Amino acid sequence: MFKALLNLFGERKPRPNEERRSSVTGYPDRINIDTYHKAHLVEWHDAATNVTRLPPDATKEEIGKAVRLHLELTRYNVKVDASIDTYSERLHQYLAAYGFETLEQLHKGAVRVEVYELEGNIKLVPTLNGGSRGRDRGFHEKDWRTVKCRLTDSDEKIGAKVRKALALSEE
């Protein structure tokens, strides 16, 4: 019965005790901020349409405001578009939203921070860029370098913490 109601009503916002998630990826020519949604209540699904591009010299306030927006955009029980049924098609949409054509371009020169918000606490987790190929490919969290702040902090303070976490990703 519960599943039938979820299918009927579709997507929903997270409850206060559910984690919201976003990521911030810095490139030499821009900063991309995206939203993660939870598909089928099981795994995170990158929302290819929810990407904000900021200039590399964006103010701390602009970055903080965008992060706050993307955390608010998090949804659960997202229905994955059945017309896009292959991994490569989904990957192509994700890359296009980021402004790239290949995974190599996505990873080249990138520094990423994973953003988690739960009950008003924000964790900014720097990552290690393992590139697009090989055994260590992808972005790997450096949990021991986590930077924390609160959702109630000013946009400028959140943006400053994001900048700090991005710098830790470069180390």
Order of alpha helices (4+ residues) and beta strands (2+ residues): alpha-beta-beta-beta-alpha-beta-alpha-alpha-beta-beta-beta-beta-alpha
